[in-house]
């Protein structure tokens, strides 16, 4: 049995290209005692993967050149040498960009309540990120104004829906009229601002007449810099992602950082692993919300592992609409 895998062929400088990836074929691994062999069904593509391609100090280890690209998957157990798992179990773990993998542990997922792919999106890591970032750092209060960038994406869409359910007024920033219409009309945000329209500050100010109390930032750069001009005293900023800056060869030069001082803003970075012990809390809250029909979700799907690099590059440029996935089986 052969395994296909996508490895990091070389480290990018600036924007990555397909030449930075390589598709390889090798024998499928065999599980050791205490391990399971899984067949990956769905692969999640996420902006954080760009950082793993660089050899820099971060909150997690970089992918080695020649190593399998980092990524979370939904998989099926095809052979088990671990008493906690049986053949046919569906699990989620960081198995990487490949068809088969072995591991000692993984998180079982319940079939039937939601599509399996949702455990990589609104019921998975992006959903947990939205839940804990909002609840623990953003802490929106009823009647406050919350702004979320990349609002139609996997994290941003859940952030906005959670904030609405907790009583906040929600404004989403998205790219293009189609995504803005989805955010407002389908997800129920109070307003949506198209950053591609070229009037970000004016449009955002109009959408937030009472200023911004909570900012959930996924993009950084101009988005964050513009929002800093509109933040209220004692507001909160959740720094979840800085996707617009990941491929810059020179750092973005912020002009409005003084607002943090003047408005006594609390700004904190957010890494979902810090709440690992409470993942069950987020899953229950999000699953209940989904079961009631109050958590809407959208996916962008490409088929075939060989198309993962192209889909990932498109994701970095905002080409996805909703959660970006690769269907592997």
N, C-alpha and C positions, 0 to 999 in steps of 0.2 A: 504494500500500500504506500503510495507516494504522498508527500506533503508539499503543498505550494506555500511559499512565504515571500513577503515583501521585506527586504532588508534596506538599511541605510547604506547607499553606495558611496556617498560623499557628503560632507557638511556644506550646506549652502552659505553663500555670502549675500545677504539681502534676500530677495524673493527666491524661494526654492523653485526648482524645475523638475520635470520628470526624470532628468538625468541623475538626480540625487537619490533615486530609488532603483532597486533592482529586484526583479521577480526571479525566484530560484525554485528549483524542484529538488527535493531530497527525500530519503526514506522517512516515513512517519515515525515519530518517537514511540518507544514502548514504555508503559508505566512500570515504575519500580514498586516495591512493596510500600503500601500506604498511599499510593498515587492513583489517579484516574487518567484515562485517555479520553479526550473529548474531541468531538467534531464541531467546529464553529459554524453557527447558522447565520448570525448577524454580527457585523463589525461596526462599532461606533467610530465616527470621525469627529474630532474636536479640536478647537484652536490651540489648546495647550500643547498638542503634539509638536507644533512648530518649535517651541522652546526646547523640547527634548532632542531636537536635531542639532542643537548647538552644544559645544563643549564649554559650558559655563556653569558656575555654581548656582544652584537653584534649590527648591524645596524637594526635588526628586532627581534621581540619577539620570544623566543623559543617555540616549541610545548610543551604543558603541558603533563605529563604522563597521559594517558587516553584520551587525546585530539586527534581529527582527524588530520592526517598528512597533512602538508601544501602542496599545489600544485595548479597550474593553470589548468583550464579546458576550453574546448569548450563545450557549453551546449545549450539545447533547452528550451525555456520558455514553461512550461506546464500549468501554472496558473499565472495570473497577477492581482495584486491589486495596480499596479503602472501605471499611465496613459502614462508613457514614453515607456512602453513595451506592446506587445500583444502576445497572445498564438502563438507559432510557430517561434518567433524571435530566431535567433542564437546569442549567446553572449559569451564573454570571461571574466572570472574573477577568483579570487583565491578561488574556491569553495572547494578545498581539495580532498583527496582520498576517495570519496564516490559517490554513484549513484545519490542522490538527495540533494539539498541544497536550502536555501532561502537567499535572499539578497535584499538590497534597490537599489543597483546600479550595473551596469556591462557595458562593452563596446560592443555595437552591432557590428557584423561583416557582411560584404556583401557577400552573397552567389554567386557562379557562376564564379567569376574571378580566384579563386584558390581553391583547396581542403580545407575543413574546418580545417583539422589538421594543415595546413601550418600556421594558425594563432597562433599556439603554438611554431612555429619554425622560419623559415626564414622571415615570415611576422609578427612574434610576439615578445615576450620578447628576445629570443636569437638574432633575427635580429636587434632589437632596441639596444641591448647591443653592437653588432658589430658596428653599425652605429655611435652611439654617442661616444663610446670608441675610435674609429678610428678618427672620425672627430674632436672631441673636445680635446682629450688628445694626441693621437698618431701623428696626423697631418702629414701624409706621403706626401712628395713632389715627383713630377715626377722624376724618376731616382734613388730615394733612395731605399735601401734594407730594406724590412720588413720581420720579422720572426714571425710566429704565431704557438704556440703549440696547441695540440689537434686539428690539422688542418682539420681533417675529421669530426669533431663534429659539433653540431648545431651552435655554435658561431664561431668557427674557420673557418669553410667553408665559411661563409658569410664575415668574416673579409678579407680573402684572395681574394675573388672575388671583393669586394668593392675596396680594395687597388689596384688590377690590373686595374680596371676601372678608377682609379684616377692616373694611370701612374707609380706606384711603381713596383719594382722587388720583387717578393713574394716567400719566402721559407717557406714551411710547415714542422712541426715536427709531426709525427704520429707513431703509433705502428703497425709494421708489413708491409710486402711487398704489401699486398692487399690494405690497406688504403693508402699507399704512392703512389701506381699506380693510385688510384682514384683521389687523390689530384692533381697529376701532369697531368694525361691524361684526366680526366673528368672535373675537376674544372679549369684547365689551369694555375696552379701555375708554376713558372719557375723551381723550384726544390723541392724535398721532401726528408726529412731525417728520417730514421727509428731509433727511439731511442732504440728499442729492439735489434738492431744489435750489440750493445756493443761498438761502436766507435763514440759516440755522438759528442765529441769535434772535432775529426779529420774530420768527415763527414760534420759537420756544418761549419767548417772553409773552407772546400773545396767548399761548396755550397754558401758561402758568402765571396768571395775573397776580396771584398772591405769593409768588416766588416758589422755591423748591425746598421742601423739608427733608426729603430722603432722595438720594441718587443712588441707583444700582448700576454701576458702571461696568460694561463689558467691552467697551471699544477703546477708550482713552483718546489721547491726541486732541483733535479739535472738539470732539464731543465733550470730553471732560473739561477742557479749557473754557468752552462756552458756558457750560452749566455752572462753573465756578462763579461766573458773573451774576448768577441768579439765585444763589444759595441764601437761605434765610439764616439769621442768628441761631446758633446751637443746632444746626442741621447735621445730618449724618450722611456720609458717603461710604458705600460698600465698593471696594475695588476688587471685582471678581475677575476681570480680564482686561487686557489692553491690546486687543487684536490689531488695531490700526498701527501699532508700534512694533509688532513682532519682526517685521521684515525691513525696518529702517537701518541704514548703515550709520546714520547720525541720530542722536536722541532728539525727540520732539522737544521744542523749547516752549515750555508753559509760560504764559504771560499773566495769568490771573491767580497765581498761587497765593498772593497776598490775601485773597478772600478767606483762606483757611484761618489766618490770624485774626482778621477784622471781625469775621462772623463766628469765631470760636467753633469752627467745624470739627467734628470728630470724623476722621477718615481712617479706615482700617482695611487692610488686605484680607481676602477671604479664600481659604483653601479648605475644601469640603472634608478632607481627611481628618481635620481637627475634631470633627464630631463623629468619628467612626463608631464610637460606642453607642451612639443614639440613632443610628441609621434606621432601626425599626420604628422609631417614633415618626420619622419623616415618611417612611413607606406607608404606615397606617393612615396618616393624615392625607396623603396624596391619593392613596387607593380609595379611601372613603369619598374624597372629592370627585374622583373619576366615576365611581359607582353611581353617584348622584347626578351625573351628567354636567357637573359644573367645572370640569377641567377639560378644556379642549386642547387639541394637539395636532400637529401636522408634521409629516415626514417627507424628506427628499431621499429617494432611494436609487442607487445604481446597482447593477448586478455584475458579479464577478470580481474576484480579488484583483485581477489585472487592471481593473478600472479604479482601484482605490487611490493611487497617486493623483490621477486626474481630478477625481472628485474632491480630494483634500485641497488641491491647489485652488479649485473653484470656491471651496468653503472660505479660504483665506481672503478671497476677493468679494465675498458676499453673494456668491452665486447660488447658494442653497436657499431654500424656502422652508423653514422649519428644521427639524433635527436631521442631520446628514448621516445616512446609513449606507452600508454595503451589504447586499443580500448575497450570502455565500452558498446557501443550499436551499 
